[in-house]
Amino acid sequence: MIKQNLVITFSFFLISLTLSACVTKGRSEGFSVSAINEIKCPQGITVKVDGQSIPVTVPNPFQGFANPALRTQDDLFMVEINIEEVGFFELLDFDVNKLAPGIFEGDQFRLRLSYSSFSREDCTNVNYQRESKLIIEKYSPTGQEFAGCFYGKLDCDGKVIEVKAAVSGVIF
């Protein structure tokens, strides 16, 4: 009986230690294991300008290019989405070595909106990094398959542009 209690106690100890290690590893990478399971990506793409939703059209493909486009360059991951009514959204500078399921904060990448009727300059999320997130739901390094989303706010000459975009496909 004592031996059986020791085995049960030791088993619980190992399970607790293993779970603790998993959660600690997740937190050190910028996400918690439970948070990945709780947050779901939206369907499609939504855009708000100064809090007002606007309808968006995302042509696919756009002038022969995949839309959204997923690619890597110089060990950085990028997402590009052309939206007719808003402009050209980009998620830039995310380290390809971090491509794995998880939730990543806005200080680990940049959001930019260019070719927009809302500004002559590129709009960025510099002032809104805390409100920006990249969620990777699935990533297959062998097939370069990606599924997830990003969201954030961008400053556009005094206007606040909010974007929530589900993205999936093959990374080129």
Secondary structure in CASP SS format (residue, H / E / C, confidence):
PFRMAT SS
TARGET T0000
AUTHOR 0000-0000-0000
METHOD secondary structure of the structure
MODEL  1
M C 1.00
I H 1.00
K H 1.00
Q H 1.00
N H 1.00
L H 1.00
V H 1.00
I H 1.00
T H 1.00
F H 1.00
S H 1.00
F H 1.00
F H 1.00
L H 1.00
I H 1.00
S H 1.00
L H 1.00
T H 1.00
L H 1.00
S H 1.00
A H 1.00
C H 1.00
V H 1.00
T H 1.00
K H 1.00
G H 1.00
R H 1.00
S H 1.00
E C 1.00
G C 1.00
F C 1.00
S C 1.00
V H 1.00
S H 1.00
A H 1.00
I H 1.00
N H 1.00
E H 1.00
I C 1.00
K C 1.00
C C 1.00
P C 1.00
Q C 1.00
G C 1.00
I E 1.00
T E 1.00
V E 1.00
K E 1.00
V E 1.00
D C 1.00
G C 1.00
Q E 1.00
S E 1.00
I E 1.00
P C 1.00
V C 1.00
T C 1.00
V C 1.00
P C 1.00
N C 1.00
P C 1.00
F E 1.00
Q C 1.00
G C 1.00
F E 1.00
A C 1.00
N C 1.00
P C 1.00
A E 1.00
L E 1.00
R E 1.00
T E 1.00
Q E 1.00
D C 1.00
D C 1.00
L E 1.00
F E 1.00
M E 1.00
V E 1.00
E E 1.00
I E 1.00
N E 1.00
I E 1.00
E C 1.00
E C 1.00
V C 1.00
G E 1.00
F E 1.00
F E 1.00
E E 1.00
L E 1.00
L E 1.00
D E 1.00
F E 1.00
D E 1.00
V H 1.00
N H 1.00
K H 1.00
L C 1.00
A C 1.00
P C 1.00
G E 1.00
I E 1.00
F E 1.00
E E 1.00
G H 1.00
D H 1.00
Q H 1.00
F C 1.00
R E 1.00
L E 1.00
R E 1.00
L E 1.00
S E 1.00
Y C 1.00
S C 1.00
S C 1.00
F C 1.00
S C 1.00
R C 1.00
E C 1.00
D C 1.00
C E 1.00
T E 1.00
N C 1.00
V H 1.00
N H 1.00
Y H 1.00
Q H 1.00
R H 1.00
E H 1.00
S C 1.00
K E 1.00
L E 1.00
I E 1.00
I E 1.00
E E 1.00
K E 1.00
Y E 1.00
S E 1.00
P C 1.00
T C 1.00
G C 1.00
Q C 1.00
E E 1.00
F E 1.00
A E 1.00
G E 1.00
C E 1.00
F E 1.00
Y E 1.00
G E 1.00
K E 1.00
L E 1.00
D E 1.00
C E 1.00
D C 1.00
G C 1.00
K E 1.00
V E 1.00
I E 1.00
E E 1.00
V E 1.00
K E 1.00
A E 1.00
A E 1.00
V E 1.00
S E 1.00
G E 1.00
V E 1.00
I C 1.00
F C 1.00
END
